[in-house]
């Protein structure tokens, strides 16, 4: 639990699985950002405890990347997180990992596009090699191409580097494409948790708590109701269209 003058989080019990991508969703004011600030140890609970596996490092990417930048160039931003300040190869490797070339090193992080700023912000966290990566609203101001770039990167961090990733987002269509587990907050309480399909396919529960279901899930529901069929949950539009074609055929 956590309180200021009022209760922000009440009796939250949750665990985040190693090597998985988890999403925390819920309406504005439900306590999402406070929860990740507690997980990142920026805040201490008013009641209860937060247990973090020994020697595990946590990196946080804030909603607005500019808040993370305080050096004049991207190279100096990345250098700041290195123990060996002269490890230029690692700096270039991390930058390339987030899809940016070596040409960006001498540029100011404040003079980039929204998508580029987000990638640099992630790079400043990756350079420290954290075990847990927390991202707060990573799609704010991004177009679909940049969102897909973020998805590809997070999938690589999970599958290749076994990172534990926690994403706070109101972009339900975004998280529906790649997360493993979903945690739903409402009125300061954790009211629903489970695997992505179980949570995001439950239209009635989502709407009850003022959360708009993924567009693809709403579309499947309309098809099933209007056509009297049973198209199963899909997170990929191409797979869904193949299923619909089979029924029509």
C-alpha positions in Angstrom: 0.0 0.0 0.0 1.0 3.6 -0.6 -0.5 6.9 0.5 0.2 10.6 0.2 -2.8 12.5 1.7 -5.0 9.9 0.1 -4.6 6.3 -0.7 -2.8 5.7 -4.1 -2.4 2.0 -3.9 -4.2 -0.4 -1.6 -3.2 -3.9 -0.7 -1.4 -4.8 -3.9 0.0 -8.3 -4.1 1.9 -9.2 -7.3 5.0 -10.8 -8.6 6.8 -10.3 -11.9 8.2 -13.3 -13.5 11.9 -13.4 -14.6 12.4 -13.4 -18.3 8.8 -12.3 -19.1 7.3 -9.1 -20.4 4.5 -7.8 -18.1 2.1 -4.9 -18.7 0.4 -2.8 -16.1 -2.8 -1.2 -17.4 -5.6 0.8 -16.0 -7.4 4.2 -16.3 -5.6 7.5 -15.5 -5.2 7.9 -11.8 -5.4 4.2 -11.0 -1.8 4.1 -9.5 0.2 2.7 -12.4 3.1 5.2 -12.2 3.3 5.0 -8.4 3.5 1.2 -8.6 6.5 1.3 -10.9 8.2 4.0 -8.7 7.8 1.6 -5.8 9.2 -1.3 -7.9 12.1 0.9 -8.9 12.7 1.8 -5.2 12.1 5.5 -5.9 9.4 5.3 -3.2 8.9 3.2 -0.1 5.6 1.5 0.6 3.5 3.0 3.4 2.6 -0.6 4.3 4.1 -3.9 3.2 7.3 -4.8 1.5 8.8 -5.1 -2.0 11.2 -8.0 -2.5 13.8 -7.8 -5.2 16.1 -10.8 -6.0 19.6 -10.1 -4.6 22.0 -8.2 -6.8 19.4 -7.5 -9.5 19.7 -4.1 -11.1 16.6 -2.1 -12.3 16.6 0.4 -15.1 13.7 2.8 -15.7 12.7 4.6 -18.9 10.5 7.5 -18.1 7.4 8.6 -20.0 9.2 11.7 -21.3 12.7 10.9 -22.4 14.0 14.5 -22.1 13.8 14.1 -18.3 16.6 11.4 -18.6 19.0 13.6 -20.6 21.5 15.9 -18.9 24.6 15.7 -21.1 25.2 17.7 -24.3 25.8 14.6 -26.6 24.4 11.1 -26.9 28.0 9.7 -26.5 28.4 11.5 -23.1 24.9 10.3 -22.0 25.9 6.7 -22.7 29.4 7.1 -21.2 27.9 8.2 -17.9 26.4 4.7 -17.4 29.7 2.9 -18.0 32.2 1.9 -15.4 34.9 1.8 -18.0 34.4 5.3 -19.6 36.6 4.4 -22.5 34.6 1.5 -23.7 33.6 3.0 -27.0 32.8 -0.3 -28.6 30.0 -1.0 -26.0 28.6 2.5 -26.6 28.4 1.8 -30.3 27.0 -1.7 -29.8 24.2 -0.4 -27.5 23.3 2.4 -29.9 23.1 -0.1 -32.7 21.0 -2.4 -30.6 18.3 0.2 -30.4 18.5 0.9 -34.1 20.6 4.0 -34.2 24.0 4.4 -36.0 27.3 5.6 -34.8 26.6 8.9 -36.5 24.3 9.9 -33.7 27.1 9.9 -31.0 27.9 13.6 -31.3 24.3 14.8 -31.6 22.3 16.3 -28.8 19.7 14.0 -27.4 17.3 17.0 -27.2 17.4 17.6 -30.9 16.0 14.2 -32.1 12.6 13.0 -33.2 10.3 11.4 -30.5 11.1 7.9 -31.7 14.9 8.6 -31.7 14.7 10.1 -28.2 12.9 7.0 -26.9 15.5 4.8 -28.4 18.3 6.8 -26.8 16.5 6.8 -23.5 16.4 3.0 -23.7 20.1 2.9 -24.7 21.1 4.9 -21.6 19.4 2.1 -19.5 20.8 -0.8 -21.5 24.4 0.5 -21.2 24.2 -0.3 -17.4 23.0 -3.9 -18.2 20.0 -4.0 -15.9 18.3 -7.3 -15.1 14.9 -5.6 -14.9 13.7 -2.9 -17.4 10.7 -0.7 -16.6 9.1 1.5 -19.3 6.5 4.1 -18.4 4.2 4.9 -21.4 6.8 4.1 -24.0 4.6 4.9 -27.0 3.6 8.5 -26.2 4.2 10.6 -29.3 5.2 7.7 -31.5 3.9 6.6 -34.9 3.2 3.0 -35.8 6.6 2.4 -37.3 8.4 3.6 -34.1 6.0 1.5 -32.0 6.9 -1.6 -34.0 10.6 -0.8 -33.5 10.1 -0.7 -29.7 8.2 -4.1 -29.9 11.1 -5.7 -31.9 13.6 -4.4 -29.4 11.7 -5.6 -26.3 11.2 -9.0 -27.8 15.0 -9.3 -28.4 15.8 -8.2 -24.9 13.5 -10.9 -23.6 14.4 -13.8 -25.8 18.1 -13.2 -26.4 19.1 -11.5 -23.1 16.5 -12.9 -20.8 15.5 -9.5 -19.4 12.5 -9.1 -17.1 10.5 -6.2 -18.6 7.6 -4.3 -17.1 5.6 -1.9 -19.3 3.1 0.7 -18.1 0.8 1.7 -20.9 -2.7 2.8 -21.9 -1.9 1.8 -25.4 -3.8 -1.5 -25.3 -3.3 -2.4 -29.0 0.5 -1.9 -28.5 0.8 -4.3 -25.5 -1.5 -6.8 -27.1 1.2 -7.6 -29.6 3.9 -8.8 -27.4 3.4 -9.0 -23.6 3.2 -12.2 -21.6 1.2 -11.1 -18.6 -1.2 -8.3 -17.8 -2.0 -6.6 -14.4 -5.1 -4.4 -14.3 -5.3 -1.5 -11.8 -8.5 0.3 -10.9 -9.2 2.8 -8.1 -5.8 2.0 -6.4 -6.4 -1.8 -6.4 -5.1 -4.7 -8.5 -8.4 -6.1 -9.7 -7.4 -8.6 -12.5 -4.2 -10.4 -13.5 -3.3 -13.2 -15.8 -1.8 -14.1 -19.2 -2.3 -11.7 -22.0 -5.0 -13.7 -23.8 -7.0 -14.3 -20.6 -7.0 -10.6 -19.6 -7.2 -8.7 -22.9 -9.8 -11.1 -24.5 -12.1 -10.5 -21.5 -14.2 -7.7 -23.0 -16.8 -7.6 -20.2 -14.2 -7.2 -17.5 -12.2 -4.5 -19.4 -15.2 -2.4 -20.1 -16.5 -2.7 -16.6 -13.3 -0.9 -15.5 -13.3 1.7 -18.3 -10.5 0.0 -20.3 -11.0 -0.2 -24.0 -10.3 -3.7 -25.4 -7.8 -4.1 -28.2 -9.3 -3.3 -31.6 -8.6 -6.8 -32.9 -10.4 -8.3 -29.9 -13.5 -6.1 -30.5 -13.5 -7.1 -34.1 -13.4 -10.8 -33.3 -16.3 -10.3 -30.9 -18.4 -8.6 -33.6 -17.6 -11.3 -36.1 -18.6 -14.0 -33.7 -21.8 -12.3 -32.6 -23.0 -11.3 -36.1 -21.9 -14.4 -38.0 -22.6 -16.9 -35.2 -19.1 -18.4 -35.5 -16.3 -18.9 -33.0 -13.2 -17.2 -34.3 -10.6 -17.6 -31.5 -8.4 -14.9 -30.0 -5.6 -13.7 -32.3 -3.0 -10.9 -31.7 -2.0 -10.8 -35.3 -4.3 -9.3 -38.0 -3.0 -11.6 -40.7 -3.7 -14.8 -38.7 -7.2 -13.4 -37.9 -8.0 -12.8 -41.6 -6.9 -16.3 -42.4 -9.3 -17.7 -39.8 -12.2 -15.5 -41.1 -11.4 -16.7 -44.7 -11.7 -20.3 -43.6 -15.1 -19.7 -42.1 -16.3 -17.8 -45.2 -15.0 -20.5 -47.5 
